[in-house]
Structure formats: structure tokens, C-alpha cells
Amino acid sequence: MGEQYNIRYLTHREIDKAKWDYRVSSSSNGLIYAYSYYLDTMSKNWDALVLNDYEAIMPLVWNKKYRVYYLYQPFLTAQLGVFGNKLTAEIIEAFIKAIPSHYRYWDFYLNHQNVFPLSNFSLYQRSNFVLSLESTYEELFRNYRENIKRNIKKAIQVGCSAETGFEEEKVIQLAMQQMKNQSKETTDNINRFRKLYKILYEKGMATTYGILSVQKELLASAIFFYSHNRAYYILVGNHPNGKTIGASHFLIDSFIKDHAGKKIVLDFEGSDIRNLAFFYSSFGAVEEKFAAIRLNKLPFYLKWLKK
């Protein structure tokens, strides 16, 4: 590598949170997930790699199992990786090389500006879907697929209405009902998310959206986070009664209508699942690739061990 980079490994207590959050907010690829308060809330532990005086940064979210330290992706944290300006393949590679050797297993996601062919590491691509809302609502609506338009019309015809700013717990409860095989870990993740919502709500970075039936039953709901001119479709809770009447279609349409004409991107947070990808693209959203990495440096007798 032609240039040597001064990349330091910092433990959590050594990180200057003010400088860290400034770098996240001022980076061309800054995302809400990288803020220190997001990571503090959603991860079990995190340390960091820092270039010079926080010119570029990379969180290392870790945990330990059977005395093995591993890097993982926290719940509802779609993209991490290296954040900064004018990033290059050389810089990304330097950061990944600087990951301390005591992390023996890696399985984490980078971000949409970390997608480079690297000499010594194999990154794989994942899919996100994003929709710019700068156009007028009429223009955005014209780009919907016909099945989306039909479902929105159906929801309106049966008397559904949109509501915003209600208690986040209503979304969380519906979302938990959808999650199969809830475990102790799921409960921990949801409790972390509850704390995160309160932090972001106080900062004016979070809100709720819902679709109500004529009887005022919550049929579709979502929590949205905001940062970096992005609105993140972060947590979804849908009731079975809303499935056949287009409630979830109407919810996204209502959000788009409220934000049309603004310099904001609706970030659907995925997905690699074909049906979800088709659903998001049906609103006119386009694919945005991001990078991920998986590496197993465990000794042969522990190769089976993952998270």
C-alpha cells in the first residue's frame, strides 16, 4: 500500500464522543447508525478505529462468547463501516487491516460508500432501496406500480386514515407480534430500541406513522428515524386485519405525501428478500448497494462457532 495511514485502535472509554459525532454528521456517507448514542444504546460493546484526528472513523461492535471476541451487526443497525470524506479503496483496506487480531470472527456490514474491490479482503454486496422525495407528490405517485395505486385506493375506500405522532409502544407491540420465536435476545434488543427511540425523539429525530381503520384500530404502523437528509423506515408493525386492504401501502404513501418536495431520501433499509425488494421498488425506489464482510479466523476446532 503506497501510503501509510495513522489509524489508531481506541477502546470505548478512549473515544472522544464530541469529535466522533461531528465526524458522523459531517461525512459524505454519514448515517444515523454511527452516532455514538445510537451505538451506545443498540450494541453490547463497541470500540473504534480512528484515522488521525477523527478524519475518518470505524466503529467495531463486539461481543464475547466462550472467550472468543467477535464483531457483529447490532439489531436495527443496517450499515456501519468507515465514515469520512473522499474515501478510497486504499483507506477502506487500511481500516480493515487495522482491526485488532483478537477479534477472531467477523460478520458485519459496511456502508454504501465502502463498496470497493479490495486486494486482501473479499467484500460482498447487500441491497438497500432508497427513494428521493424531492419531486412533487404527483410526480412520485405516477412512478408507483399499478398494484400499489390499487391498494392505496382500497384503503381509502374502506375509510382508513393516517395518523402520526402517537405512542411508539403501539408500533413496538405490533412488531413484536410479527417476530417469530421471540427469545431473551429479542427482548433485550427491543428494550434497547425503546431507549433509543426516546433519545432520538428528544432530539427531534424520530416519529411514528400509522393507518387506522374506521373503528380506530391500528392496522399498519412504522417508526421513522431522521438524519443526514434521510428518513429511515426503521421498525414496522402490521396487524393481520390490514393485510388485504392495502394498509401498509397507504402508510408509505402517506409518508411520501407529507415529505414530497423536500430534499430527503426515504431509506427502506433493504432488502435482500425478493418480495420486500419488489414491494419497495414498486414505490419507485432504486437499489443502493452496500458492502459487508464475513471472516472466520477461529482455530480449526472452533470453526463451527459463530454468534
Buried (B, 14 or more C-beta within 10 A) or exposed (E): EEEEBEBEBBEBEEBBEEBBBEBBEEBEBBBBBBBBBBBBBBBEEBBBBBBEEBBBBBBBBBBEEEEBBBBBBBBBBBBBBBBBEEBEEBBBBBBBBBBEEEBBBBBBBBBBBBBBEBEEBEBEEBBBBBBBBBBEBEEBBEEBBEEBBEBBEBBBEEEBBBBEEBEBEBBBBBBBEEEEEEEEEBEEBBEBBEEBBEBBBEEEBBBBBBBBBEEEEBBBBBBBBBBBEBBBBBBBBBBEBBEEBBBBBBBBBBBBEBBBEEEBBBBBBBBEEEEBBEBBBBBBBEEBEBBBBEBBEBEEEBEEBBE
